[in-house]
């Protein structure tokens, strides 16, 4: 009957779309080369680490430095105002230096900034409820702001550079279709941000006194791994 024929046509059409989707997934997995995989990992780790710094700012500053809401808001405003100038600056610098060279420099700066946020005194003493004020090795508010801004600026600039490298090493077959390089980069970045938020929530349940080291020691290790990965695959990260 006509109704039965229409139902079978609908089922065949749905199955066809499903087969087409999984065919695209399989095709993309076969097209993703080593340089593309490296860029994907860098995008994920970049979002994970910067999320650990930015989104945890209110929790860290409130528990360690007793900051008020307007102080946290001021820091966030400064960060927001730096976004466009950083993008313009890195676009200008990229005219004179290779992307992979900029990646090494920016990742090095980010690792240094994250290192500034690690409080080594908390490994030895946690007698106070905030931080070991008066100890020259402790992370005070000024050192926190310096590390915070250095990490953000470096990673924000790194975002554009790794995107540029990805556009050069991506196979032409992934430049079109639904599951293209742009969508993959967006999905991976969103996944990294989500994992960062879950990580922040998890360490918050462990020990608020040690929240800074619990957040930033793993992030520092990730940035160092990124730096080693870039240096080891330096020749691959070019068109």
C-alpha positions as CSV (number, residue, x, y, z in Angstrom):
1,X,0.0,0.0,0.0
2,X,1.2,3.6,-0.4
3,X,1.4,4.1,3.4
4,X,3.6,1.0,3.8
5,X,5.8,2.2,0.9
6,X,6.2,5.6,2.4
7,X,7.2,4.0,5.8
8,X,9.9,1.9,4.2
9,X,11.2,4.8,2.2
10,X,11.4,6.8,5.5
11,X,13.3,3.9,7.2
12,X,15.7,3.6,4.2
13,X,16.3,7.3,4.2
14,X,17.0,7.3,8.0
15,X,19.4,4.4,7.7
16,X,21.1,6.1,4.8
17,X,21.7,9.2,6.8
18,X,23.1,7.1,9.7
19,X,25.4,5.1,7.4
20,X,26.5,8.4,5.8
21,X,27.3,9.9,9.3
22,X,29.4,6.8,10.4
23,X,31.1,6.7,7.0
24,X,32.2,10.4,7.6
25,X,33.5,9.5,11.0
26,X,35.5,6.6,9.7
27,X,36.8,8.7,6.8
28,X,37.9,11.5,9.1
29,X,39.6,9.1,11.5
30,X,41.6,7.7,8.6
31,X,42.5,11.3,7.4
32,X,43.8,12.6,10.8
33,X,47.6,12.6,10.5
34,X,50.1,12.9,13.3
35,X,50.5,16.7,13.0
36,X,46.7,17.0,13.2
37,X,46.5,14.8,16.2
38,X,49.2,16.9,17.9
39,X,47.3,20.1,17.2
40,X,44.1,18.5,18.5
41,X,45.8,17.5,21.8
42,X,47.3,21.0,22.1
43,X,43.8,22.5,21.6
44,X,42.4,20.2,24.3
45,X,45.2,20.8,26.8
46,X,45.2,24.6,26.2
47,X,41.5,24.8,27.0
48,X,41.9,22.5,30.0
49,X,44.7,24.5,31.6
50,X,43.3,28.0,30.9
51,X,39.9,26.9,32.3
52,X,41.6,25.7,35.5
53,X,43.2,29.2,35.9
54,X,40.3,31.5,34.8
55,X,37.3,29.7,36.2
56,X,38.9,28.9,39.5
57,X,40.0,32.5,40.1
58,X,37.1,33.3,42.4
59,X,37.5,30.2,44.5
60,X,41.3,30.6,44.8
61,X,41.3,34.3,45.6
62,X,38.4,34.0,48.1
63,X,39.9,31.2,50.1
64,X,43.6,32.4,50.0
65,X,43.4,36.2,49.9
66,X,39.9,36.9,51.1
67,X,39.1,38.9,48.0
68,X,35.8,40.6,47.6
69,X,33.6,40.1,44.5
70,X,34.6,43.5,43.0
71,X,38.3,42.5,43.2
72,X,37.7,39.3,41.3
73,X,35.5,41.2,38.8
74,X,38.3,43.7,38.2
75,X,40.8,41.0,37.4
76,X,38.3,39.4,35.0
77,X,37.7,42.8,33.3
78,X,41.4,43.3,32.8
79,X,41.7,39.9,31.3
80,X,38.7,40.6,29.0
81,X,40.3,43.9,27.8
82,X,43.5,42.1,26.9
83,X,41.9,39.6,24.5
84,X,41.7,41.7,21.4
85,X,45.1,43.4,21.8
86,X,46.8,40.0,22.3
87,X,45.2,38.7,19.1
88,X,46.3,41.7,17.1
89,X,49.8,41.5,18.5
90,X,50.3,37.8,17.7
91,X,48.9,38.4,14.2
92,X,51.5,41.0,13.7
93,X,54.4,38.9,15.1
94,X,53.3,35.9,13.0
95,X,54.4,37.9,9.9
96,X,58.0,37.7,11.0
97,X,58.3,34.3,12.8
98,X,57.2,30.8,12.0
99,X,54.1,29.5,13.8
100,X,56.0,26.6,15.4
101,X,58.6,29.0,16.8
102,X,55.9,31.1,18.3
103,X,54.3,27.9,19.7
104,X,57.5,27.1,21.6
105,X,57.9,30.6,23.0
106,X,54.3,31.0,24.0
107,X,54.1,27.5,25.6
108,X,57.3,28.3,27.5
109,X,55.8,31.6,28.8
110,X,52.6,29.8,29.8
111,X,54.6,27.1,31.7
112,X,56.6,29.9,33.5
113,X,53.3,31.6,34.4
114,X,51.8,28.4,35.7
115,X,55.0,27.7,37.7
116,X,54.5,31.1,39.4
117,X,51.2,29.8,40.7
118,X,52.6,26.8,42.4
119,X,53.1,27.4,46.1
120,X,56.0,25.2,47.3
121,X,55.5,26.4,50.9
122,X,52.2,24.6,51.1
123,X,54.0,21.3,50.6
124,X,55.8,21.9,53.9
125,X,53.3,23.9,56.0
126,X,49.6,24.4,56.0
127,X,49.2,25.8,59.5
128,X,47.2,28.9,58.4
129,X,43.7,28.8,56.8
130,X,44.7,31.1,53.9
131,X,48.4,31.0,52.8
132,X,51.8,31.2,54.3
133,X,51.9,35.0,54.4
134,X,55.4,36.4,55.1
135,X,57.2,33.5,53.5
136,X,59.1,34.8,50.5
137,X,58.4,31.6,48.5
138,X,54.7,31.7,49.2
139,X,52.3,32.8,46.4
140,X,50.9,36.1,47.5
141,X,48.3,38.1,45.6
142,X,50.7,40.0,43.5
143,X,52.6,36.9,42.4
144,X,49.2,35.2,41.7
145,X,48.1,38.1,39.5
146,X,51.4,38.0,37.6
147,X,51.2,34.3,37.0
148,X,47.5,34.5,36.1
149,X,48.0,37.2,33.5
150,X,51.1,35.5,32.0
151,X,49.2,32.2,31.6
152,X,46.2,33.9,30.1
153,X,48.1,36.1,27.7
154,X,50.3,33.2,26.5
155,X,47.5,30.7,26.1
156,X,45.3,33.2,24.4
157,X,48.0,34.0,21.9
158,X,48.8,30.3,21.5
159,X,45.2,29.6,20.5
160,X,45.5,31.6,17.3
161,X,48.9,30.1,16.5
162,X,47.9,26.5,16.9
163,X,44.8,27.2,14.8
164,X,47.0,28.6,12.1
165,X,49.2,25.4,12.2
166,X,46.1,23.2,12.1
167,X,44.8,24.9,9.0
168,X,48.2,24.2,7.3
169,X,48.6,20.6,8.3
170,X,45.0,19.5,7.9
171,X,44.3,17.3,4.9
172,X,42.3,18.9,2.1
173,X,39.7,16.2,2.5
174,X,38.7,17.6,5.9
175,X,38.2,21.1,4.6
176,X,34.6,20.3,3.6
177,X,31.6,18.4,4.8
178,X,29.8,18.4,8.2
179,X,32.6,16.9,10.2
180,X,35.3,19.2,9.1
181,X,38.4,20.6,10.9
182,X,36.5,23.6,12.2
183,X,33.9,21.5,13.9
184,X,36.5,19.1,15.3
185,X,38.5,22.0,16.8
186,X,35.4,23.5,18.3
187,X,34.3,20.1,19.8
188,X,37.7,19.4,21.2
189,X,38.0,22.9,22.7
190,X,34.6,22.6,24.3
191,X,35.5,19.1,25.6
192,X,38.7,20.5,27.1
193,X,36.8,23.3,28.8
194,X,34.2,20.9,30.2
195,X,37.0,18.6,31.5
196,X,38.6,21.6,33.1
197,X,35.3,22.5,34.9
198,X,34.9,19.0,36.2
199,X,38.5,19.0,37.4
200,X,38.0,22.3,39.3
201,X,34.8,20.8,41.0
202,X,36.6,17.6,41.9
203,X,39.6,19.2,43.5
204,X,37.3,21.6,45.4
205,X,36.0,18.6,47.3
206,X,39.5,17.3,48.2
207,X,41.1,20.2,50.1
208,X,40.3,23.9,49.7
209,X,43.5,24.8,51.6
210,X,45.6,23.1,48.9
211,X,43.3,24.2,46.0
212,X,46.1,26.2,44.3
213,X,48.6,23.3,44.1
214,X,45.9,20.8,43.3
215,X,44.9,22.8,40.3
216,X,48.1,24.2,39.0
217,X,50.6,21.4,39.5
218,X,48.8,19.1,37.1
219,X,48.3,22.0,34.7
220,X,52.0,22.8,34.9
221,X,52.8,19.2,34.0
222,X,50.4,19.3,31.1
223,X,52.0,22.5,29.7
224,X,55.5,21.0,30.0
225,X,54.3,17.9,28.2
226,X,52.9,20.2,25.5
227,X,56.2,21.9,25.2
228,X,58.1,18.6,24.9
229,X,55.6,17.4,22.3
230,X,56.1,20.5,20.2
231,X,59.9,20.3,20.3
232,X,59.9,16.6,19.6
233,X,57.6,17.0,16.6
234,X,59.0,20.4,15.5
235,X,59.6,19.3,11.9
236,X,56.1,17.9,11.5
237,X,54.4,21.1,12.5
238,X,54.7,22.8,9.2
239,X,52.9,22.8,5.9
